[in-house]
Amino acid sequence: MRSDLYTIAFTTIITVILGLGLSATADSLRERQVLNEELDIKKNILSVLGYKQDTPWTNEEVQSLYDANINEIRIDEVGSVIDELDKNEDLSYTIYQSSENNKVTGYAIPIAGKGLWGTMYGYFAIEPDAETVKGITFYKHKETPGLGAEVDKDWFKNNFVGKKLTNKNGELVSIEVIKGYVSDTDPDAPHKVDGISGATITGTGLTTFLKSDLQKYEPYFAKVRSVNQIESL
């Protein structure tokens, strides 16, 4: 009887110890996964804002470069900057502002929306003038390799650089991914980019959600353009 109780007690203790050990290991792996995801996001933000290097960044380099150059700005629906203590996740948007030598060098915003097979996630960068495209990048999507998946290839992303988000009246028009190639004679060419052959739905989806996301930030960027115009006088 005593032997049976000892066996039961021993088995119970070992089970508890192993359970705690597995739980601790799982928590540690989960924390590491979250940290890696955060660093990957910061790497994408740095990249779309023009920070490049020939060799892969270490985690320490990503964190150091991000902390030194990126300022996270939270704004509300009317484009006003929200104090850190007053942030409301449901009614605010984040802008990632890059600066060097106390001079703004660009802005990045998160973009996301439906492609052909699922949601596409990325970042869109804008020059300090708040009307010229600085870059675009995607870090997660389910588009078809060789077709819609071309959205994360340099040839496609480079099409956006230098394009204009506003018309001659200063109104937001965004960027349209067209079917085929943009004609040099098209008066709206500054607001269009070449599409991906065989991926019309992906391009249409990108056009739609890019404009929708930009509209959320337009109140803020409209203010930036107004300040820039005044300072240029």
HUJO-V685179 format. One record per residue. RES is the residue in one letter. BURIAL is # if it has 16 or more other ideal C-beta (glycine too) atoms within 10 Angstrom, else .. Layout:
RES:BURIAL
RES:BURIAL
This chain:
M:.
R:.
S:.
D:.
L:.
Y:.
T:.
I:.
A:.
F:.
T:.
T:.
I:.
I:.
T:.
V:.
I:.
L:.
G:.
L:.
G:.
L:.
S:.
A:.
T:.
A:.
D:.
S:.
L:.
R:.
E:.
R:.
Q:.
V:.
L:.
N:.
E:.
E:.
L:#
D:.
I:#
K:#
K:#
N:#
I:#
L:#
S:#
V:#
L:#
G:.
Y:#
K:.
Q:.
D:.
T:.
P:.
W:#
T:.
N:.
E:.
E:.
V:#
Q:#
S:.
L:#
Y:#
D:.
A:.
N:#
I:#
N:.
E:.
I:.
R:#
I:#
D:#
E:.
V:.
G:#
S:.
V:.
I:#
D:.
E:.
L:.
D:.
K:.
N:.
E:.
D:.
L:.
S:#
Y:#
T:.
I:#
Y:#
Q:#
S:#
S:.
E:.
N:.
N:.
K:.
V:.
T:#
G:#
Y:#
A:#
I:#
P:#
I:#
A:#
G:#
K:.
G:#
L:#
W:.
G:.
T:.
M:#
Y:#
G:#
Y:#
F:#
A:#
I:#
E:#
P:#
D:#
A:#
E:#
T:#
V:#
K:#
G:#
I:#
T:#
F:#
Y:#
K:.
H:#
K:.
E:#
T:#
P:.
G:.
L:#
G:#
A:#
E:#
V:#
D:#
K:.
D:.
W:.
F:#
K:#
N:.
N:#
F:#
V:.
G:.
K:#
K:#
L:#
T:#
N:.
K:.
N:.
G:.
E:.
L:.
V:#
S:#
I:#
E:#
V:#
I:#
K:.
G:.
Y:.
V:#
S:.
D:.
T:.
D:.
P:.
D:.
A:.
P:#
H:#
K:#
V:#
D:.
G:#
I:#
S:.
G:.
A:#
T:#
I:#
T:#
G:#
T:#
G:#
L:#
T:#
T:.
F:#
L:#
K:#
S:.
D:#
L:#
Q:.
K:.
Y:#
E:#
P:.
Y:#
F:#
A:#
K:#
V:#
R:#
S:.
V:.
N:.
Q:.
I:.
E:.
S:.
L:.
